[in-house]
């Protein structure tokens, strides 16, 4: 997918499994949308739900199947979309693939996938920090309205400091890798049903291959994010 977006577009670096992998197929089907092809997918049927699965996943569906590494940002006026590709590709080549054991869990009222142990959590934090630092010169500073909106949220002092420095509060030591599977769900039975399905599915699918990232784009405010380009890491040989 080639890039030709205006100044309102936002760009992000996400982890996204290989398009040919069972992980990509499972996640895209779950959300009902393939963010690379743009095609709709048929979600699985979950016994025990009183609402369609699509009603529980419309928030993450807009973002596509992913785990955030660098949160969405607008480009500085001096930066072209070709610059974004060049910098992102160069960053990806500095990274080495590895396998990430994963588990399904509830994060507050959300259901999500997250690293299964502290070692994996730390490794994903390192990847995200490297991407953040490498791409930081690309982003525009947040507008006064955006900054005020974010500062109005309940943030710790550390998160406020990170927001002012990096444009987002959940980076570096505050970063926690996850792949969101649901809206915020007040119904504990719905959360439990989704969690049980994914606990079985993660066992079948095995570890995530962290061997690439991807550039995603929000073409205009509120539109679905699309996968622009995949960013292979520097070696094809995974390490433990």
MIFI-733974 format. One line per 5 residues: number of its first residue (from 0); for each residue x, y, z of N, C-alpha, C, O. Coordinates in steps of 0.1 Angstrom, whole numbers, plus 2048, in hexadecimal, padded with zeros to 3 digits. Each point is the difference from the previous one (the first is absolute). Example, Ala and Ser with C-alpha at 12.3 -4.5 7.8 and 13.67 -1.06 7.14 Angstrom:
0) 884/7C7/84E/7F7/80C/800/809/80C/800/80A/800/807; 7F2/80B/7F2/809/80B/800/7F8/80B/808/805/80B/801
***
This chain:
0) 809/7F4/800/7F7/80C/800/809/80C/800/808/802/809; 7F7/807/7ED/808/80C/7FF/7FB/80B/808/7F4/801/803; 814/808/801/7FC/80B/808/7FE/80D/7F9/809/804/7F8; 7EC/803/80A/7FD/80D/7FA/7F6/806/809/7F4/803/7FB; 80F/800/811/7F7/806/80A/803/80E/803/80B/805/7FE
5) 7EB/802/807/802/80F/803/805/801/80E/803/7F7/807; 7FE/816/7FD/806/803/80D/7F8/7FC/80C/805/7FF/80B; 7EF/7FD/7F3/7F7/7FB/80B/803/7F1/803/7FC/7FB/80B; 80B/7FE/7EC/803/7F2/803/809/7FE/80C/808/808/803; 7F5/7ED/804/809/7FC/80B/807/7F3/7FC/7FA/7F7/7FA
10) 812/808/80B/808/7F4/7FD/804/7F9/80D/801/807/80B; 801/7EC/7F5/803/7F8/80C/809/7F5/7FC/7FF/7FB/7F5; 809/800/814/808/7F4/7FE/7FA/7F6/80A/800/801/80C; 7FA/7F4/7EE/7FA/7F6/807/808/7F3/7FE/806/7FE/7F6; 7F8/7F9/814/803/7F2/7FD/7F4/7FA/7F9/7F5/801/805
15) 80D/7F7/7F0/7F6/7F9/7F9/805/7F3/7FB/80B/800/7F9; 7EF/7F5/80A/806/7F3/7FB/800/7FF/7F1/7F9/808/7F9; 80F/7F0/802/801/7FD/7F1/7F2/7FE/7FB/7F8/7F9/806; 806/80C/7EE/7F2/7FF/7FA/7FD/7F2/7FD/7F4/7FC/7FF; 816/7FB/7FF/7FE/7F2/7FD/7FE/7F8/80C/7FD/7F4/7FF
20) 805/811/80D/800/7F9/80C/7F2/7FD/805/7F7/807/7FD; 808/7EE/80B/7F3/7FD/807/7FD/80B/80A/7F4/803/802; 816/803/804/7FD/80B/809/7F9/80C/7F9/7F7/806/806; 80E/7FE/7EE/7F9/80B/7F9/7F2/7FC/7FD/7F7/808/801; 807/7EC/7FA/7F3/7FC/7FC/7F7/7FF/80C/7F4/804/7FF
25) 810/7F7/80C/7F8/7FF/80C/7FC/80E/805/7F4/802/803; 816/807/7FE/7FD/80D/805/7F7/808/7F7/7F7/807/805; 80B/7F8/7EE/7F8/808/7F6/7F2/7FB/800/7F6/808/800; 808/7EA/801/7F3/7FB/800/7F9/804/80D/7F4/804/7FF; 813/7FC/80C/7FA/804/80D/7FA/80F/7FF/7F5/802/805
30) 813/807/7F5/7FC/80E/7FE/7F6/802/7F5/7FA/80B/7FF; 806/7EB/7F7/7F7/802/7F5/805/808/7F5/7F9/805/7F7; 815/7FE/809/805/808/7F6/80F/7FD/7FE/807/7FF/80A; 7FE/800/7EA/80E/7FE/7FC/805/80E/7FD/7FD/806/7F6; 80C/800/813/804/80D/7FE/80A/802/7F4/803/80B/7FC
35) 802/7EA/7FF/80A/800/7F5/7F8/800/7F2/802/808/7F8; 7F5/7EE/807/7F8/7FF/7F4/7F4/80A/7FF/7FC/803/7F5; 7FF/801/817/7F4/808/800/7F4/7F8/800/7F5/805/800; 80C/7ED/7FF/7F4/7F8/7FF/7FA/7FD/80D/807/7FF/80B; 7EC/7FF/7F6/7F9/7FC/80C/803/7F1/802/802/7F8/7F6
40) 7FD/804/816/802/7F2/804/7F4/7FB/808/7F9/808/806; 805/7EB/7FB/7F5/7FA/807/805/7FD/80E/808/7F7/802; 7F2/80F/808/805/7FD/80E/7FB/7F2/804/7F6/7FB/7FB; 811/7FF/80F/7FC/7F3/805/7F3/802/808/7FD/80A/805; 7FC/7EB/7FD/7F4/7FF/808/804/7FB/80E/806/7F5/801
45) 7F6/813/809/804/7FC/80E/7F3/7FD/807/7F8/808/803; 806/7EB/801/7F5/7FC/808/800/808/80D/80B/802/806; 7EA/802/7FF/7FF/807/80D/7FE/80F/7FF/7FD/806/80A; 806/7FF/7EA/7FE/80F/7FF/7F2/803/7FC/7F9/7F9/7F8; 802/812/80E/7F2/804/7FE/800/80B/7F5/7F5/804/7FC
50) 817/801/801/801/80A/7F5/80A/7FB/7F6/809/7F8/803; 7F6/80D/7F0/80A/7FC/7F6/80E/804/804/802/80B/807; 808/7ED/7F6/80D/804/803/804/80D/7FB/808/808/806; 7F3/7FC/7EE/804/80D/7FA/7FC/80B/809/806/80B/7FF; 7EF/7F4/809/7FC/80A/809/80A/802/80B/800/80B/807
55) 809/7EB/7FC/809/801/80B/80E/804/7FB/809/802/809; 7F9/800/7EA/80D/802/7FB/801/80C/7F6/80A/801/7F9; 7EC/808/807/801/80A/7F6/80B/80A/803/805/807/7F6; 7FF/7FC/816/80A/809/803/80E/7FB/7FB/806/807/7F8; 7FE/7ED/80B/80D/7FB/7FA/7FF/7FD/7F1/80A/800/7FA
60) 7EA/7FE/801/7FF/7FD/7F2/805/80C/7F8/806/7FE/7F5; 7F7/80E/80F/805/80C/7F9/80F/801/7FF/805/805/7F6; 802/7F6/814/80E/801/800/807/7F4/7F8/80C/801/7FD; 7ED/7F4/801/806/7F5/7F9/807/7F7/80A/802/804/80C; 801/7F0/7F0/806/7F6/809/80F/804/802/808/800/7F7
65) 7FB/803/815/80D/806/803/804/800/80F/7F7/7FF/808; 815/804/7FB/805/804/80D/808/80D/7FE/809/800/7F8; 7F4/80A/80F/807/80D/7FE/80E/7FF/804/804/7FB/80B; 805/80B/7ED/80E/803/803/802/80F/801/806/805/80A; 7F6/802/7EC/800/80F/800/7F2/805/7FD/7FA/7FD/7F6
70) 800/80A/814/7F2/804/7FF/7FE/80A/7F4/80A/806/7FC; 7EA/7FB/7FF/7FD/808/7F4/805/80F/802/7FE/806/80B; 808/7FF/7EB/805/80E/800/7FE/806/7F2/800/7F9/7F6; 7FF/815/80A/800/807/7F3/80E/804/7FD/809/801/809; 7FA/801/7EA/80E/803/7FC/803/80F/802/7F7/809/7FE
75) 815/7FA/806/805/80D/800/7FF/806/7F2/802/7F8/7F6; 7FD/815/808/7FE/806/7F3/80C/7FE/7F7/7FF/800/7F4; 80D/7FE/812/80C/7FE/7F8/802/7F1/7FB/809/7FE/7F9; 7EE/7F9/80B/802/7F2/7FE/7F6/7FB/7F5/7F4/804/800; 811/7F4/7F7/7F8/7FB/7F5/7FD/7F1/803/806/7FA/809
80) 7F0/801/7F0/7FD/7F2/803/80B/7F7/7FB/802/7F5/805; 806/80F/7F1/80C/7F8/7FC/80A/800/80C/807/7F6/802; 7FA/815/805/809/800/80C/7FC/7F6/80A/808/7F9/806; 7EB/806/7FC/7FA/7F6/80A/804/7F2/7FC/805/7F8/808; 7FA/804/7EB/803/7F3/7FC/80F/7FE/802/804/7F5/805
85) 805/814/7F7/80E/7FF/801/804/7FD/80F/808/7F7/802; 7F3/812/807/804/7FF/80E/7FB/7F3/806/807/7F9/807; 7EC/803/7F6/7FB/7F4/806/806/7F4/7FB/803/7F6/807; 800/809/7EC/807/7F4/7FA/80E/7FF/806/804/7F5/804; 803/816/7FE/80E/800/806/7FF/7FB/80E/809/7F8/805
90) 7ED/80D/803/7FF/7FC/80E/7FE/7F1/800/806/7F9/808; 7F0/801/7F0/7FD/7F2/801/80C/7F7/7FD/801/7F6/806; 808/80F/7F2/80C/7F8/7FC/809/7FF/80C/809/7F7/800; 7F6/811/80A/808/7FF/80C/7FB/7F6/80A/807/7FD/80A; 7ED/7FE/7F4/7F9/7F7/80A/803/7F1/7FC/800/7FD/7F4
95) 800/7FB/816/802/7F1/7FE/7F3/7F9/804/7FA/803/80A; 802/7F3/7ED/7F4/7F9/804/801/7F7/80C/80B/7FC/804; 7EA/802/802/7FF/7F6/80C/7F2/7FB/801/7F7/806/7FA; 807/7F0/80D/7F3/7FA/803/7FB/805/80D/807/800/80A; 7EC/804/7F7/7FA/806/80C/7F5/7F7/805/7F5/800/7F9
100) 80D/7F9/812/7F4/7F9/806/7F6/80A/804/803/80B/805; 7F0/7F2/7F9/7F5/80A/801/7F5/7F9/809/7FF/7F4/7FF; 7F9/815/807/7F5/7FB/808/7F4/809/7FE/802/80C/7FE; 7F2/7EF/804/7F4/808/800/7FD/804/80E/802/7F8/809; 7FA/815/7F9/7FE/805/80E/7F6/80B/7FF/7FD/806/7F5
105) 7FD/7FE/817/7F8/80C/801/809/80B/804/808/7FF/80A; 7F7/80D/7F0/807/80C/804/7F5/80A/803/7FB/807/7F7; 802/7FA/816/7F4/808/804/7F4/7F9/7FA/7FE/7F5/803; 7FA/813/7F6/7F4/7FA/7FA/802/7FB/7F1/7F6/7FD/7F9; 817/803/803/803/7FC/7F3/805/7F1/800/806/7FC/80A
110) 7F9/7FD/7EB/806/7F3/7FE/80B/803/7F6/7FE/807/7F6; 80E/7F3/80C/80C/803/7F8/80A/7F5/800/7FF/7F7/809; 80A/808/7EE/80B/7F8/801/80C/808/805/801/80C/7FE; 808/7ED/80A/80B/807/805/80C/7F5/802/7FD/7F4/7FF; 80F/811/802/80B/7F6/802/7FD/7F7/80D/7FB/805/80A
115) 809/7EF/7F4/7FC/7F6/80B/80A/801/80C/7FD/7FA/80A; 80E/80D/7F4/809/800/80C/808/80E/7FF/7FF/807/7F7; 808/7FC/814/807/80C/802/80B/802/7F5/803/80B/7FC; 803/7EA/800/80B/801/7F7/7FB/805/7F2/805/809/7FA; 7EF/7F1/802/7FA/805/7F3/7FB/80E/801/802/808/7F6
120) 7F9/7FC/816/7FB/80D/802/80C/80A/7FE/7FF/80A/7FA; 80C/7F3/80C/80C/808/7FF/805/801/7F2/805/80B/7FB; 7FB/7EA/7FE/805/800/7F2/7F8/809/7F7/805/807/7F8; 7ED/7F8/80A/7F8/809/7F8/801/80E/804/7FF/809/7F7; 804/7FA/815/803/80E/804/80C/805/7FA/801/80C/7FC
125) 809/7EC/802/80D/804/7F9/7FD/803/7F2/805/80A/7FB; 7F3/7EE/7FE/7FD/802/7F2/7F8/80D/7FE/803/808/7F8; 7F3/7FA/811/7F8/80C/7FF/808/80D/803/7FF/80A/7F9; 80A/7F5/811/809/80C/803/809/803/7F5/802/80C/7FC; 803/7EA/7FD/809/802/7F5/7F8/807/7F4/806/809/7FA
130) 7EF/7F2/803/7F7/806/7F6/7FD/80F/803/800/809/7F8; 7FC/7F9/814/7FC/80D/805/80B/80A/7FE/7FE/80B/7FA; 80E/7F2/80A/80B/809/7FF/805/802/7F2/804/80B/7FC; 7FB/7EA/7FC/804/801/7F2/7F7/809/7F7/804/807/7F7; 7EF/7F9/80C/7F6/807/7F8/7FB/80D/806/7F8/807/7FA
135) 80E/7FD/812/7FB/80C/806/801/80D/7F8/7F8/809/801; 813/7F8/7F7/802/80C/7F8/7F5/801/7F5/800/80B/7FA; 7F8/7EB/804/7F6/801/7F5/7F4/807/804/7F8/805/7F8; 805/7FA/815/7F2/804/805/7FF/80F/802/80A/807/804; 7EA/7FE/7F9/7FD/80E/804/7FD/801/80F/7FC/7F6/806
140) 807/815/7FF/7FC/802/80E/7F1/800/802/7F9/806/7F7; 801/7F5/813/7F2/800/802/7FA/80E/801/807/809/805; 7ED/7F9/7F5/7FA/80D/801/7FD/803/80F/7FF/7F7/808; 7FE/816/7FB/7FD/804/80D/7F3/7F8/805/7FF/7FC/80B; 7F7/803/7EC/7F4/7F9/803/803/7F1/803/7FA/7FB/80A
145) 80E/7FE/7EE/803/7F2/802/807/7FF/80E/7FD/7F6/807; 80D/812/7FB/807/7FF/80D/7F8/803/80C/801/7F9/80A; 7F6/811/7F5/7F7/802/80B/7F6/7F5/803/7FE/7FC/80B; 7FE/7FD/7EA/7F7/7F5/801/807/7F4/807/7FA/7FA/809; 812/804/7F3/808/7F5/806/804/803/80F/7FF/7F7/809
150) 804/815/7FA/804/804/80D/7F4/800/80A/802/7FF/80C; 7F2/802/7EE/7F4/7FF/809/7FD/7F2/804/7F8/7FE/809; 80E/7F8/7F1/7FE/7F2/804/807/7FE/80D/80A/807/804; 7F2/7EE/804/807/7FD/80C/80E/7FA/7FE/801/7F3/7FE; 809/815/802/80E/7FB/7FD/808/802/80D/7FE/809/807
155) 80C/7EE/7FA/80A/802/80B/80A/80B/7FC/800/804/7F4; 808/801/815/80A/80A/7FC/809/7FB/7F6/804/807/7F7; 800/7EC/80A/809/7FA/7F6/7FA/800/7F2/806/804/7F6; 7ED/7F9/80A/7F9/7FF/7F3/7FF/80E/7FA/800/802/7F4; 7FD/808/814/7FF/80E/7FB/80E/804/7FB/800/807/7F5
160) 80B/7F6/811/80D/803/7FB/802/7FA/7F3/805/806/7F6; 7F8/7ED/809/802/7F9/7F3/7F7/806/7F5/804/801/7F4; 7F0/802/80F/7F7/807/7F6/806/80C/7FB/800/803/7F4; 806/806/814/805/80C/7FC/80D/7FE/7F8/803/808/7F7; 804/7EE/80C/80D/7FD/7F9/7FE/7F9/7F3/806/803/7F5
165) 7F1/7F3/80B/7FF/7F7/7F5/7F2/800/7F8/7FE/7FA/7F6; 7F9/80E/810/7F3/802/7F9/7F6/7F5/804/7F5/7FF/7FB; 80F/7F8/80E/7F7/7F5/804/805/7FB/80E/80C/7FF/802; 7EB/7FE/807/804/7FD/80E/804/7F2/803/807/7FD/80A; 7F6/7FA/7ED/802/7F1/803/80C/7FB/7F8/7FE/7F7/7F7
170) 80D/80F/80B/80D/7FC/7F9/80B/7FD/80A/7FE/802/80C; 80D/7F8/7EE/80B/7FD/808/7FD/7F7/80C/7FA/7F5/7FE; 808/80F/80F/7FD/7F8/80B/7F1/7FE/803/7FC/7F7/807; 7FC/812/7F3/7F1/7FF/801/7FA/7F8/7F5/7F4/7FE/800; 814/7FD/7F7/7FB/7F8/7F5/7FC/7F2/804/808/7F9/807
175) 7ED/802/7F5/7FC/7F2/802/7FB/7FA/7F2/7F5/805/7FC; 812/7F2/7FE/7FB/7FB/7F3/7F3/7F8/802/7FF/7F8/809; 7F8/80A/7EE/7F3/7F8/800/7FA/801/7F3/802/80A/7F8; 7F5/7ED/805/7F8/800/7F4/7F1/7FF/804/7FC/7F6/805; 7FD/815/7F9/7F3/802/805/7F6/7F7/7F9/800/7FF/7F3
180) 7F7/7FA/814/7F7/7F7/7FA/7F1/804/802/7F7/7FA/7FA; 807/810/80E/7F2/804/802/7FF/80F/803/80A/807/803; 7E9/7FD/7FD/7FD/80D/806/801/7FF/80F/803/7F6/805; 7FB/815/802/7FF/800/80E/7F2/7F9/803/7F6/805/7FC; 80B/7F0/80C/7F3/7F8/802/7FD/800/80F/807/7FB/808
185) 7ED/80B/7FB/7FC/800/80E/7FB/7F2/804/800/7FD/80C; 7FC/7FB/7EB/7FA/7F3/803/80B/7F6/803/808/7FC/7F6; 7F9/7FF/816/80B/7F6/803/7FE/7F3/7F9/80A/7F9/7FC; 7EA/803/801/7FE/7F4/7F8/805/801/7F2/805/7F6/7FA; 7F9/815/800/805/802/7F2/80F/800/800/806/7F9/7F8
190) 801/80D/812/80E/800/801/805/7F1/802/80A/7FC/7FA; 7EF/7FD/80E/804/7F2/803/7FF/7F7/7F4/808/7F8/7FD; 7ED/80A/7FB/7FE/7F8/7F4/80B/803/7F6/805/7F7/7FA; 7FE/816/804/80B/803/7F6/80D/7FB/805/808/7FB/7F8; 7FB/806/815/80C/7FC/805/802/7F1/7FF/80B/7FB/7FC
195) 7EB/7FD/807/801/7F2/7FE/803/7FB/7F2/808/7F7/7FE; 7F1/810/7F8/803/7FD/7F2/80E/802/7FD/806/7F8/7F9; 7FF/814/80B/80E/803/7FC/80A/7F8/808/80B/7FE/7FB; 7F2/7FE/811/80A/7F7/807/802/7F3/7F8/80B/7FB/800; 7EA/800/7FB/802/7F3/7F8/807/803/7F3/808/7F9/7FB
200) 7F5/813/7FF/805/803/7F3/80F/803/801/808/7FC/7F7; 7FD/80B/813/80E/803/801/808/7F3/802/80C/7FF/7FC; 7EE/7F7/80B/807/7F3/801/802/7FA/7F3/80A/7FA/7FD; 7EC/806/7FA/800/7FA/7F3/80A/808/7F7/807/7FA/7F8; 7FA/813/809/808/808/7F7/80F/801/804/808/802/7F7
205) 7FA/7FD/816/80E/800/804/806/80E/801/7F8/80A/800; 815/7F8/802/806/80D/802/7FE/809/7F4/7FE/7FB/7F4; 802/812/80E/800/80A/7F5/80E/801/7FA/80A/800/808; 7F8/800/7EB/80D/803/7FA/802/80F/7FF/7F9/806/7F8; 80F/7FF/811/803/80E/7FF/80B/802/7F6/80C/802/804
210) 7F1/7FE/7F0/80A/801/7F5/7FE/80B/7F6/806/801/7F6; 7F1/808/80E/7FC/80B/7F7/7F8/80A/808/7FA/7FD/80A; 805/80F/7F1/7F6/80A/804/7F8/804/7F4/802/7FB/7F5; 7F6/810/80C/7F8/805/7F5/7FD/80E/802/7FD/805/80B; 803/803/7EA/7FB/80D/800/7F1/800/7FD/7FC/7FA/7F6
215) 7FC/80C/814/7F2/801/7FE/7FD/80F/7FE/807/809/805; 7EE/7FA/7F4/7FC/80E/7FD/7F1/801/803/7F8/7F8/7FC; 805/813/80B/7F2/805/801/7FE/80B/7F6/805/80B/802; 7F5/7F2/7F2/800/80A/7F5/7FA/80D/804/804/80A/7FB; 7F1/7F6/80D/7FA/80C/805/7FA/7FD/80D/7FD/7F5/804
220) 801/816/805/7FB/7FD/80D/7F3/7F7/800/7F6/803/7FA; 80B/7F3/80F/7F5/7F7/801/7FF/7F5/7F6/7F7/7F7/802; 811/809/7F4/7FF/7F5/7F6/807/7F4/805/809/801/808; 7F4/7F3/7F2/808/7F4/804/80E/801/7FC/804/805/7F6; 805/7F6/813/80E/7FF/7FD/803/7F6/7F5/7F9/7F5/800
225) 810/80D/7F8/804/7F7/7F5/80F/7FC/802/808/809/804; 7FB/7EB/7F8/80E/7FC/800/807/805/7F4/7FC/7FC/7F5; 80D/80D/80C/807/806/7F4/80C/7F7/7FB/800/7FD/7F5; 809/800/814/80B/7F8/7FC/806/7F8/80C/800/805/80B; 803/7EF/7F2/807/7F7/80A/80E/803/801/807/803/7F6
230) 7FF/7FB/816/80E/804/802/807/7F4/806/801/7FE/80C; 805/7FA/7EB/808/7F4/805/80B/804/809/808/809/7FD; 7FA/7EF/80D/80C/802/809/80D/7FB/7F9/7FF/7FA/7F5; 80C/809/811/80D/7FE/7F9/805/7F2/7FD/808/7FF/7F7; 7F3/7F7/810/804/7F2/7FD/7F4/7F7/800/7F6/802/807
235) 80B/7F5/7F0/7F5/7F6/7FF/800/7F5/80A/7F7/7F8/800; 814/807/807/802/7F5/80A/7FC/804/80E/807/808/806; 7ED/7F4/7FF/7FC/803/80D/80A/7FC/80B/807/7F6/7FE; 7FA/811/80C/808/7FC/80C/7F7/7FF/80C/7F5/806/800; 80F/7F3/80A/7F7/7FD/80B/800/80D/809/7F9/800/80A
***
